[in-house]
Amino acid sequence: MSRHYQARRRFLKNSLACAVAGSGAGAMTGKLNLVGSALADSSSYAGIDDYKALVCVFLYGGSDSFNLFVPSDSSRHSEYSAARGSLAIDQSELLPASDGVVSFNKNLPGIRQLYEEGNAAILANVGNLISPVTRAGLANGSATIPSDLFAHNHQQEQWQKGLTSRPSALVGAGWGGRMADMLREANAGATLPPTFTVAGSNYFQSGNYTAPVSVNAKYGPKLMDYMDANKSSANAGRDNAMAQILALDNEHILKQFAGSSFTRARDSSRLLAEVMSQHSASGYDFTTKGNLGEQLQMVARLIAGRDIMGQKRQIFFVGMGGWDTHDAQSPRMDQLTKDLDKGLSSFQQELASLGVAQEVTTFTASDFGRTLTVNGDGSDHGWGGHYLVLGGAVNGKKLIGDWPSYVIGGDDDTGDKGRVIPSISVNQYGAALASWMGLSNADIASVFPDLANFDNTWQNYGLFD
């Protein structure tokens, strides 16, 4: 058997493209990317014996996080109010934390409570960066900035891939997927990859060796139930016939790939169906106007089934739309913040009831922040924004980083509509989360190549206990 043929066989074996409802074009791009590159040598994670999970909650549209988390200090709040105009929230309408640093939107009482309990932290002014940027550097043209700033599709892709400096067409894997590639050894014997999406296709989880399992948030896994003998004895004939077809010898590489992909999808669907049957929805109220609560409830059920799946490391992706608030921002934000609070609070309660609150970290992300200035009765696409990290392992009740200057035309303003220059890069944010998941510093540097352009302050955030 030739070396090239063996390599192709290894590719088919390792490409766990078991998407129950299809893993999407992003995953296939990641697979094709293998042709041109190989995964860098990584540390061994086969000996991991604890459990950890990372849950990304992506707020599609560019969340106006400046109205989610607001400075409590009167002087800073005055700057904030002057910049935000009619969008500003009066101090009397905010929920101040006892630390005197952060005040929360009035519709985030559950998140504020988690913050007070030390189970939540806020990272101030995070955004896509290739290297540090200053206003002076922007003015004199010396700053290196990401391409297509303020464009939804490009910034979503760059945020989720964590490779801002590389042409997106040449890089298929996201930083969650690159982490999963390295951590797959931790799930020794597992037939499923470490990544699950309940929000469809995404760039974040597509790896070079792994692809996410896509699970319907409401119904769970469903793949040709009429061919599953476990569902009904009437299906036995069809199930047996398909098994015989899949067992036929095929020398054609694409036929082999198609057959093995279908087999993995079928087997994965059946395993997940078993997980769902043993771990029903909890008694907590996850009801939200959108399906954020439904998605998070499904994630909780998948976490509950981790032992059946033989998984020590899991990475989940959840999506929530509606955050592109160009107009009618205040009433729209009213419902969005209520849903965010309800979903995340119920999720944390459920994790506590499962006994894994310490082992699961949830974090928010978005296309970009929004402008400080008013755009009609909303805000425009911005750059830096504030993000939330939740979990029992979080060293919470703290603001990580510094509030930006809210002065229009100030040091942190790009000079265009009050767009705030980020002070923490997505790479640094992701590196802190990857470190908690157990990746070595060398592997973190491989997952986040642009991290080399920044200092190592991410190691000193104190984000986790």
ChimeraX attribute file (.defattr): number of C-alpha atoms within 10 A of each C-alpha:
attribute: neighborCount
match mode: 1-to-1
recipient: residues
	/A:1	5
	/A:2	7
	/A:3	8
	/A:4	9
	/A:5	11
	/A:6	11
	/A:7	11
	/A:8	14
	/A:9	15
	/A:10	11
	/A:11	16
	/A:12	19
	/A:13	14
	/A:14	15
	/A:15	22
	/A:16	23
	/A:17	28
	/A:18	26
	/A:19	28
	/A:20	24
	/A:21	18
	/A:22	17
	/A:23	23
	/A:24	18
	/A:25	14
	/A:26	20
	/A:27	29
	/A:28	18
	/A:29	19
	/A:30	26
	/A:31	22
	/A:32	13
	/A:33	18
	/A:34	16
	/A:35	10
	/A:36	7
	/A:37	10
	/A:38	10
	/A:39	14
	/A:40	10
	/A:41	10
	/A:42	15
	/A:43	14
	/A:44	14
	/A:45	17
	/A:46	14
	/A:47	10
	/A:48	15
	/A:49	12
	/A:50	10
	/A:51	18
	/A:52	20
	/A:53	22
	/A:54	22
	/A:55	22
	/A:56	21
	/A:57	23
	/A:58	23
	/A:59	23
	/A:60	19
	/A:61	23
	/A:62	28
	/A:63	29
	/A:64	27
	/A:65	21
	/A:66	25
	/A:67	24
	/A:68	20
	/A:69	24
	/A:70	24
	/A:71	22
	/A:72	21
	/A:73	13
	/A:74	11
	/A:75	10
	/A:76	17
	/A:77	19
	/A:78	18
	/A:79	15
	/A:80	24
	/A:81	19
	/A:82	17
	/A:83	21
	/A:84	22
	/A:85	12
	/A:86	14
	/A:87	21
	/A:88	20
	/A:89	20
	/A:90	10
	/A:91	19
	/A:92	8
	/A:93	12
	/A:94	21
	/A:95	19
	/A:96	20
	/A:97	17
	/A:98	13
	/A:99	13
	/A:100	11
	/A:101	16
	/A:102	22
	/A:103	24
	/A:104	22
	/A:105	24
	/A:106	18
	/A:107	22
	/A:108	22
	/A:109	17
	/A:110	18
	/A:111	23
	/A:112	27
	/A:113	15
	/A:114	20
	/A:115	27
	/A:116	17
	/A:117	12
	/A:118	18
	/A:119	25
	/A:120	27
	/A:121	26
	/A:122	22
	/A:123	20
	/A:124	23
	/A:125	25
	/A:126	25
	/A:127	29
	/A:128	29
	/A:129	31
	/A:130	25
	/A:131	20
	/A:132	17
	/A:133	18
	/A:134	16
	/A:135	18
	/A:136	13
	/A:137	14
	/A:138	15
	/A:139	11
	/A:140	8
	/A:141	10
	/A:142	11
	/A:143	16
	/A:144	14
	/A:145	18
	/A:146	18
	/A:147	18
	/A:148	11
	/A:149	17
	/A:150	20
	/A:151	15
	/A:152	18
	/A:153	14
	/A:154	17
	/A:155	23
	/A:156	25
	/A:157	20
	/A:158	28
	/A:159	27
	/A:160	28
	/A:161	29
	/A:162	29
	/A:163	27
	/A:164	25
	/A:165	17
	/A:166	16
	/A:167	10
	/A:168	15
	/A:169	7
	/A:170	11
	/A:171	16
	/A:172	25
	/A:173	33
	/A:174	28
	/A:175	27
	/A:176	27
	/A:177	30
	/A:178	25
	/A:179	27
	/A:180	26
	/A:181	26
	/A:182	24
	/A:183	25
	/A:184	25
	/A:185	20
	/A:186	23
	/A:187	23
	/A:188	15
	/A:189	11
	/A:190	17
	/A:191	16
	/A:192	27
	/A:193	29
	/A:194	30
	/A:195	28
	/A:196	24
	/A:197	27
	/A:198	23
	/A:199	20
	/A:200	20
	/A:201	21
	/A:202	22
	/A:203	25
	/A:204	29
	/A:205	34
	/A:206	34
	/A:207	33
	/A:208	28
	/A:209	27
	/A:210	28
	/A:211	32
	/A:212	34
	/A:213	30
	/A:214	24
	/A:215	26
	/A:216	18
	/A:217	21
	/A:218	12
	/A:219	11
	/A:220	19
	/A:221	25
	/A:222	15
	/A:223	17
	/A:224	9
	/A:225	16
	/A:226	14
	/A:227	20
	/A:228	20
	/A:229	15
	/A:230	13
	/A:231	12
	/A:232	11
	/A:233	11
	/A:234	13
	/A:235	15
	/A:236	16
	/A:237	13
	/A:238	14
	/A:239	18
	/A:240	14
	/A:241	12
	/A:242	14
	/A:243	12
	/A:244	10
	/A:245	10
	/A:246	16
	/A:247	12
	/A:248	9
	/A:249	9
	/A:250	12
	/A:251	7
	/A:252	8
	/A:253	13
	/A:254	11
	/A:255	12
	/A:256	17
	/A:257	19
	/A:258	13
	/A:259	17
	/A:260	20
	/A:261	19
	/A:262	18
	/A:263	17
	/A:264	19
	/A:265	23
	/A:266	22
	/A:267	17
	/A:268	22
	/A:269	26
	/A:270	20
	/A:271	18
	/A:272	23
	/A:273	17
	/A:274	15
	/A:275	22
	/A:276	19
	/A:277	12
	/A:278	13
	/A:279	16
	/A:280	13
	/A:281	16
	/A:282	13
	/A:283	8
	/A:284	13
	/A:285	16
	/A:286	22
	/A:287	15
	/A:288	17
	/A:289	11
	/A:290	16
	/A:291	20
	/A:292	25
	/A:293	26
	/A:294	23
	/A:295	25
	/A:296	26
	/A:297	27
	/A:298	25
	/A:299	23
	/A:300	21
	/A:301	22
	/A:302	22
	/A:303	24
	/A:304	21
	/A:305	20
	/A:306	17
	/A:307	13
	/A:308	14
	/A:309	22
	/A:310	15
	/A:311	26
	/A:312	22
	/A:313	27
	/A:314	24
	/A:315	26
	/A:316	25
	/A:317	26
	/A:318	25
	/A:319	21
	/A:320	20
	/A:321	16
	/A:322	15
	/A:323	20
	/A:324	22
	/A:325	22
	/A:326	16
	/A:327	15
	/A:328	12
	/A:329	19
	/A:330	17
	/A:331	10
	/A:332	15
	/A:333	21
	/A:334	13
	/A:335	16
	/A:336	22
	/A:337	17
	/A:338	18
	/A:339	23
	/A:340	22
	/A:341	20
	/A:342	22
	/A:343	24
	/A:344	24
	/A:345	24
	/A:346	21
	/A:347	24
	/A:348	25
	/A:349	13
	/A:350	24
	/A:351	22
	/A:352	16
	/A:353	12
	/A:354	14
	/A:355	11
	/A:356	20
	/A:357	20
	/A:358	17
	/A:359	20
	/A:360	24
	/A:361	26
	/A:362	23
	/A:363	21
	/A:364	17
	/A:365	25
	/A:366	27
	/A:367	32
	/A:368	30
	/A:369	30
	/A:370	31
	/A:371	25
	/A:372	30
	/A:373	22
	/A:374	21
	/A:375	16
	/A:376	12
	/A:377	13
	/A:378	21
	/A:379	24
	/A:380	22
	/A:381	24
	/A:382	27
	/A:383	25
	/A:384	27
	/A:385	31
	/A:386	30
	/A:387	24
	/A:388	20
	/A:389	23
	/A:390	27
	/A:391	26
	/A:392	23
	/A:393	18
	/A:394	24
	/A:395	19
	/A:396	24
	/A:397	22
	/A:398	21
	/A:399	19
	/A:400	20
	/A:401	17
	/A:402	11
	/A:403	18
	/A:404	22
	/A:405	16
	/A:406	24
	/A:407	20
	/A:408	22
	/A:409	17
	/A:410	14
	/A:411	16
	/A:412	23
	/A:413	23
	/A:414	23
	/A:415	16
	/A:416	12
	/A:417	20
	/A:418	24
	/A:419	25
	/A:420	31
	/A:421	28
	/A:422	26
	/A:423	22
	/A:424	26
	/A:425	24
	/A:426	25
	/A:427	32
	/A:428	25
	/A:429	18
	/A:430	22
	/A:431	24
	/A:432	20
	/A:433	21
	/A:434	21
	/A:435	16
	/A:436	20
	/A:437	21
	/A:438	16
	/A:439	22
	/A:440	16
	/A:441	14
	/A:442	11
	/A:443	21
	/A:444	24
	/A:445	15
	/A:446	19
	/A:447	29
	/A:448	23
	/A:449	17
	/A:450	21
	/A:451	24
	/A:452	14
	/A:453	12
	/A:454	16
	/A:455	11
	/A:456	12
	/A:457	12
	/A:458	22
	/A:459	13
	/A:460	9
	/A:461	16
	/A:462	14
	/A:463	23
	/A:464	18
	/A:465	9
